[in-house]
Amino acid sequence: MCKCHPCRTGKYNLCEELKVMGFQTVGAGSEYFAVDAKNVTTVPDHLSYDEAAMIEPLAVTVHAANRVGDVKDKDIVVIGAGPIGILLVQTLKAKGARKVMVTDVSDYRLELALKCGADFAVNTKKEDFGEAMLRCFGPDKADVIYDCAGNNTTMEQAIKHSRKGSIIVLVAVFEGMATVDLATLNDKELDLNTTMMYRHEDYVEAIELVEAGKVKLTPLMSKHFAFRDWEKAYEYIDNNREITMKVLIDVNNDDD
């Protein structure tokens, strides 16, 4: 068992020796896949396998939502309407957020976000980010901005158009070196926060949200593939990136 400071203080998602299954170690695509019992979360019998498969990304958004404390009655922006962004919208609404505005450059994804509970959906190719926030929330703007896209453009939007003294949370994995306007960050006394994966309690809360009917998972299930066709599943994702949310691989019945 690791003895690093994060693990000793309950933040094992930040373990100094962290190895993610399927990335730094073998994953479920291997012939044999053993999981330590202490890392297993029991799924209620009435949850389907499809719903169970979606608990992991939902746990990401539960952890992200909890990084800012109580979001009840907050006005919030979610940048990026991918699967994590849309699940985060639903998580925030389930936890009592007043209004949630989601942005993207894909009308398809924005329409899906609206169907899943977003109050406002803004295509930033067609409308300026700052003007949209004023239209949706008025001069007080948003209390929290989550960046689920993770690039210099979206982080610039968040910092430039944030309200003074508000919170920005980076959810996406940033690719490459970021260019951050620290002068504006400082001038506005913004809290620039981050979030990394999840812990057991996030899985438990995610399951509770699904059981309570507060999160819609089915609209984000884009397509099913049999286990033997796993390579075709990845090809499908590569060829349909805009319209693909989550692809599910069926391991219980290889004939489907």
C-alpha positions in Angstrom: 0.0 0.0 0.0 1.3 3.4 -1.0 2.4 5.6 2.0 2.5 9.0 0.1 1.0 12.1 1.6 -2.1 12.1 -0.6 -2.9 8.5 0.2 -2.3 9.0 3.9 -4.8 12.0 3.9 -7.5 10.3 1.9 -6.8 11.8 -1.5 -5.7 8.6 -3.1 -6.9 9.9 -6.5 -3.7 12.0 -6.4 -1.4 9.1 -5.4 2.2 9.8 -6.1 2.5 6.2 -7.6 -0.9 6.4 -9.4 -1.3 4.0 -12.3 -4.6 4.1 -14.2 -6.0 0.7 -15.2 -6.1 0.5 -19.0 -3.4 3.2 -19.4 -0.4 2.7 -17.2 -1.5 -0.9 -16.4 -3.5 -3.6 -18.1 -7.2 -2.9 -18.6 -10.4 -4.8 -19.3 -9.3 -5.5 -22.9 -6.7 -8.0 -21.6 -7.3 -11.7 -21.4 -7.3 -11.6 -17.6 -8.1 -8.5 -15.6 -7.9 -8.6 -11.8 -9.1 -5.8 -9.6 -8.4 -5.4 -5.9 -11.6 -6.0 -3.9 -11.1 -2.7 -2.0 -11.4 -0.8 -5.4 -14.8 -2.4 -6.2 -18.0 -0.5 -5.7 -21.2 -2.6 -5.6 -23.8 -1.8 -8.2 -27.4 -2.1 -7.1 -29.3 -5.0 -8.7 -31.8 -2.8 -10.4 -29.2 -0.8 -12.3 -28.6 -2.1 -15.8 -25.1 -3.0 -17.1 -25.3 0.0 -19.4 -26.0 2.3 -16.5 -23.3 0.8 -14.4 -20.8 1.4 -17.2 -21.7 5.1 -17.2 -21.1 5.5 -13.4 -17.3 6.1 -14.0 -17.7 9.2 -16.1 -20.5 10.4 -13.9 -18.2 10.0 -10.8 -15.8 12.4 -12.6 -18.4 15.1 -12.7 -19.6 14.5 -9.1 -16.0 15.0 -7.9 -15.7 18.1 -10.1 -19.0 19.6 -8.7 -17.9 18.9 -5.2 -14.6 20.7 -5.7 -16.3 24.1 -5.2 -18.5 23.1 -2.3 -22.2 23.8 -2.3 -23.5 24.7 -5.8 -27.1 25.2 -4.7 -28.6 28.4 -6.2 -25.4 29.1 -8.1 -25.3 30.3 -11.7 -22.8 28.2 -13.6 -21.1 27.9 -17.0 -19.9 24.6 -18.4 -17.6 25.0 -21.3 -17.7 22.0 -23.6 -20.7 19.8 -24.3 -18.9 16.4 -24.6 -20.0 13.5 -22.4 -18.3 14.9 -19.3 -19.7 18.4 -19.9 -23.2 17.1 -20.3 -23.0 14.8 -17.3 -21.6 17.8 -15.3 -24.6 19.9 -16.3 -26.9 17.2 -15.0 -24.9 16.8 -11.8 -24.9 20.5 -11.1 -28.7 20.7 -11.7 -29.2 17.7 -9.5 -27.2 19.3 -6.7 -29.3 22.5 -6.9 -27.6 24.8 -9.3 -30.0 27.7 -10.2 -29.1 28.0 -13.9 -26.5 26.3 -16.1 -25.2 27.6 -19.4 -23.3 25.2 -21.6 -21.1 26.3 -24.5 -19.6 24.4 -27.5 -19.0 24.8 -31.2 -21.3 21.9 -32.2 -25.0 22.4 -32.5 -25.6 18.7 -32.2 -23.9 18.5 -28.8 -25.6 21.7 -27.6 -29.0 20.3 -28.5 -28.3 17.2 -26.6 -27.2 19.3 -23.6 -30.5 21.1 -23.6 -32.4 17.7 -23.7 -30.4 16.7 -20.7 -31.3 19.7 -18.6 -29.1 22.7 -19.6 -30.9 26.0 -19.2 -28.9 27.7 -22.0 -26.8 26.4 -24.8 -24.5 28.7 -26.7 -22.5 28.1 -29.8 -19.5 30.3 -29.4 -18.8 30.2 -33.2 -22.1 32.1 -33.5 -22.2 34.2 -30.3 -19.6 35.9 -28.3 -18.9 34.1 -25.0 -19.1 37.2 -22.9 -22.2 38.6 -24.5 -23.9 35.2 -24.1 -23.1 35.1 -20.3 -24.6 38.6 -19.9 -27.7 37.6 -21.8 -28.2 34.4 -19.7 -27.2 35.7 -16.3 -27.1 39.5 -16.4 -24.3 41.7 -15.1 -23.5 39.5 -12.1 -22.5 36.8 -14.6 -21.7 33.3 -13.3 -20.6 32.1 -9.9 -18.5 29.3 -11.3 -17.1 28.4 -14.7 -16.1 24.8 -15.5 -13.7 24.2 -18.4 -14.5 20.8 -19.8 -12.7 21.5 -23.1 -9.3 22.3 -21.9 -7.5 24.5 -24.4 -6.1 28.0 -24.4 -9.2 29.4 -26.2 -11.6 28.2 -23.6 -9.4 29.0 -20.6 -9.0 32.5 -22.0 -12.8 32.8 -22.3 -13.3 31.8 -18.7 -10.7 34.2 -17.3 -11.6 37.2 -19.5 -15.3 37.0 -19.0 -15.5 35.8 -15.4 -17.0 37.9 -12.6 -14.4 39.3 -10.2 -14.0 37.0 -7.2 -15.6 34.0 -8.9 -14.3 30.5 -9.4 -12.9 28.7 -12.5 -12.4 24.9 -12.4 -10.4 23.1 -15.0 -12.0 19.6 -15.6 -10.5 18.6 -18.9 -7.0 17.3 -19.3 -5.1 20.2 -20.8 -3.0 19.2 -23.9 0.4 20.8 -24.0 1.6 23.9 -22.2 -1.1 26.3 -21.2 -1.0 30.1 -21.8 -2.8 31.6 -18.8 -3.5 35.3 -18.3 -2.2 35.5 -14.7 -2.4 39.3 -14.7 -6.2 39.2 -15.2 -6.5 36.2 -12.8 -4.8 38.3 -10.2 -6.6 41.5 -10.9 -10.0 39.7 -10.5 -8.9 37.7 -7.5 -10.2 34.6 -9.3 -9.9 31.1 -7.7 -8.4 28.9 -10.4 -9.2 25.3 -9.3 -8.7 21.9 -10.8 -10.1 18.4 -10.4 -8.7 15.0 -11.0 -10.7 11.8 -11.4 -12.7 10.7 -8.3 -12.8 8.7 -5.1 -15.1 6.1 -3.7 -17.6 8.5 -2.3 -18.0 10.1 -5.7 -19.0 6.7 -7.1 -21.5 6.2 -4.3 -23.1 9.6 -5.0 -23.1 9.0 -8.7 -25.1 5.8 -8.2 -27.5 7.6 -5.9 -28.1 10.3 -8.5 -29.0 7.6 -11.1 -31.2 5.8 -8.7 -33.1 9.0 -7.9 -33.7 9.6 -11.6 -31.8 12.9 -11.5 -29.3 12.1 -14.3 -30.2 10.9 -17.8 -27.6 8.4 -19.0 -29.4 6.8 -22.0 -29.1 9.9 -24.3 -25.3 9.7 -23.9 -25.1 6.1 -25.0 -24.2 6.5 -28.6 -23.7 2.9 -29.8 -23.2 -0.7 -28.7 -20.5 -3.1 -30.0 -19.9 -6.8 -29.2 -16.7 -7.5 -27.3 -15.2 -9.2 -30.3 -15.7 -6.0 -32.3 -13.9 -3.7 -29.9 -11.6 -2.5 -32.7 -14.6 -1.4 -34.8 -15.8 0.5 -31.7 -12.7 2.6 -31.7 -12.9 3.1 -35.5 -16.5 4.3 -35.0 -15.4 6.9 -32.4 -12.6 8.2 -34.7 -15.0 8.5 -37.6 -17.9 10.1 -35.7 -16.3 12.3 -33.1 -18.9 15.1 -33.1 -21.9 12.9 -32.6 -20.3 10.3 -30.3 -20.8 10.5 -26.6 -20.1 7.1 -25.0 -19.7 3.9 -26.9 -20.5 0.7 -25.0 -18.9 -2.7 -25.5 -21.1 -5.6 -24.5 -19.1 -8.3 -22.6 -22.0 -10.3 -21.3 -23.3 -11.6 -24.7 -20.8 -11.8 -27.6 -23.5 -12.8 -30.0 -25.2 -9.4 -29.9 
